[in-house]
Structures are given as C-alpha cells and as structure tokens.
C-alpha cells in the first residue's frame, strides 16, 4: 500500500509547494509572504518525512526537525518585526 500512496502524496506535496512558492513571489504584502514561506517550509518537512517513509530509513529525520525549528523561529521573529511596525 505504501508503494502506491507515497508517490501520490509526493506529487500532491510538490504541487502544494509550487502554489506556496508562487504566493511567496507575488504576495501582495509581507504578512502574506511570511505565511506562504512558513507553509513552504512545512511542505518541505512533509516531503522529507514522506521520503523517509517511502525509503524505510530514518536518516533525514534530524534534517526535517531542524528545518521545522528554523521555520518556527523565523516565522515568530518576522511576526514580531511586523507587529513592531516593520515594513508591510
């Protein structure tokens, strides 16, 4: 079952990443771009974890955790920047 589902999930995640990347590039405001960038990082983590499930190895899990942590810290710092009156 995993051999059938994982490629479909990967395709769906790649399409979602493309849509998120488009929003990062053409987002009308900084908060839109921040949310889209956070979504793109979440999708990258999901792609990495789907690959781990598909291949049966846990080699890339620390990388996924690191990306998720950096994404969270970056989103929080940009939210503080915007709330303090940064460019919008």
C-alpha contacts under 8 A as a table, 3 or more apart, distances in Angstrom:
res1	aa1	res2	aa2	distance
1	X	4	X	5.31
1	X	5	X	6.27
2	X	5	X	5.12
2	X	6	X	5.73
2	X	54	X	6.85
3	X	6	X	5.98
3	X	7	X	7.28
3	X	54	X	7.08
4	X	7	X	6.47
4	X	8	X	7.16
5	X	8	X	5.34
5	X	9	X	6.19
6	X	9	X	5.04
6	X	10	X	6.06
6	X	50	X	6.66
6	X	51	X	7.88
6	X	53	X	7.98
6	X	54	X	6.20
7	X	10	X	4.98
7	X	11	X	6.17
8	X	11	X	5.15
8	X	12	X	6.27
9	X	12	X	5.09
9	X	13	X	6.11
9	X	50	X	7.71
10	X	13	X	5.07
10	X	14	X	6.12
10	X	47	X	6.41
10	X	50	X	7.10
11	X	14	X	5.14
11	X	15	X	6.29
12	X	15	X	5.20
12	X	16	X	6.20
13	X	16	X	4.97
13	X	17	X	6.02
13	X	43	X	6.38
13	X	46	X	7.62
13	X	47	X	6.66
14	X	17	X	4.96
14	X	18	X	6.21
14	X	47	X	7.98
15	X	18	X	5.07
15	X	19	X	6.38
16	X	19	X	5.12
16	X	20	X	6.16
16	X	43	X	7.48
17	X	20	X	5.01
17	X	21	X	6.02
17	X	40	X	5.65
17	X	43	X	6.21
17	X	44	X	7.67
18	X	21	X	5.05
18	X	22	X	6.23
19	X	22	X	5.15
19	X	23	X	6.46
20	X	23	X	5.10
20	X	24	X	6.33
20	X	36	X	5.40
20	X	37	X	7.19
20	X	39	X	6.67
20	X	40	X	5.76
21	X	24	X	4.95
21	X	25	X	6.31
21	X	36	X	7.10
21	X	37	X	7.41
21	X	40	X	6.77
22	X	25	X	5.17
22	X	26	X	6.12
22	X	27	X	7.79
23	X	26	X	5.28
23	X	27	X	4.90
23	X	32	X	7.48
23	X	33	X	6.55
23	X	36	X	6.03
24	X	27	X	5.47
24	X	32	X	7.45
24	X	33	X	4.66
24	X	34	X	7.57
24	X	36	X	5.51
24	X	37	X	6.13
25	X	33	X	7.53
27	X	30	X	7.30
27	X	32	X	5.65
27	X	33	X	5.43
28	X	32	X	6.83
28	X	33	X	7.82
29	X	32	X	5.43
29	X	33	X	6.53
29	X	88	X	5.81
30	X	33	X	5.08
30	X	34	X	6.17
30	X	87	X	7.42
30	X	88	X	5.11
31	X	34	X	5.01
31	X	35	X	6.22
31	X	79	X	7.87
31	X	82	X	7.68
31	X	88	X	7.07
32	X	35	X	5.31
32	X	36	X	6.15
33	X	36	X	5.02
33	X	37	X	5.98
34	X	37	X	5.11
34	X	38	X	6.19
34	X	75	X	6.68
34	X	78	X	7.28
35	X	38	X	5.10
35	X	39	X	6.17
35	X	75	X	7.78
36	X	39	X	4.95
36	X	40	X	6.11
37	X	40	X	4.96
37	X	41	X	6.25
38	X	41	X	5.14
38	X	42	X	6.24
38	X	71	X	6.15
38	X	72	X	7.62
38	X	75	X	6.60
39	X	42	X	5.01
39	X	43	X	6.17
40	X	43	X	5.05
40	X	44	X	6.21
41	X	44	X	5.02
41	X	45	X	6.30
41	X	67	X	7.02
41	X	68	X	6.95
41	X	71	X	6.29
42	X	45	X	5.10
42	X	46	X	6.27
42	X	68	X	6.75
42	X	71	X	7.91
43	X	46	X	4.92
43	X	47	X	6.13
44	X	47	X	5.00
44	X	48	X	6.21
44	X	64	X	7.97
45	X	48	X	5.13
45	X	49	X	6.19
45	X	64	X	5.08
45	X	65	X	7.71
45	X	67	X	6.86
45	X	68	X	6.69
46	X	49	X	5.10
46	X	50	X	5.98
47	X	50	X	5.07
47	X	51	X	6.16
48	X	51	X	5.12
48	X	52	X	6.31
48	X	60	X	6.86
48	X	61	X	7.53
48	X	64	X	6.36
49	X	52	X	4.90
49	X	53	X	6.27
49	X	60	X	7.63
49	X	61	X	6.77
49	X	64	X	7.09
50	X	53	X	5.07
50	X	54	X	6.08
51	X	54	X	4.95
51	X	55	X	5.98
52	X	55	X	5.29
52	X	56	X	5.67
52	X	57	X	5.34
52	X	58	X	5.78
52	X	59	X	7.44
52	X	60	X	6.81
52	X	61	X	7.44
53	X	56	X	5.14
53	X	57	X	7.01
57	X	60	X	7.84
58	X	61	X	5.60
59	X	62	X	7.37
60	X	63	X	5.26
60	X	64	X	6.44
61	X	64	X	5.03
61	X	65	X	6.25
62	X	65	X	5.03
62	X	66	X	6.11
63	X	66	X	5.03
63	X	67	X	6.16
64	X	67	X	5.17
64	X	68	X	6.16
65	X	68	X	5.12
65	X	69	X	6.16
66	X	69	X	5.12
66	X	70	X	6.12
67	X	70	X	5.17
67	X	71	X	5.97
68	X	71	X	5.07
68	X	72	X	6.19
69	X	72	X	5.15
69	X	73	X	6.26
70	X	73	X	5.16
70	X	74	X	5.97
71	X	74	X	5.12
71	X	75	X	6.04
72	X	75	X	5.18
72	X	76	X	6.18
73	X	76	X	5.22
73	X	77	X	6.12
74	X	77	X	5.15
74	X	78	X	6.10
75	X	78	X	5.19
75	X	79	X	6.05
76	X	79	X	5.03
76	X	80	X	6.23
77	X	80	X	5.11
77	X	81	X	6.20
78	X	81	X	4.88
78	X	82	X	6.14
79	X	82	X	5.13
79	X	83	X	6.08
80	X	83	X	5.05
80	X	84	X	6.15
81	X	84	X	5.31
81	X	85	X	6.79
81	X	86	X	5.45
82	X	85	X	5.38
82	X	86	X	4.64
82	X	87	X	6.77
82	X	88	X	6.98
83	X	86	X	6.98
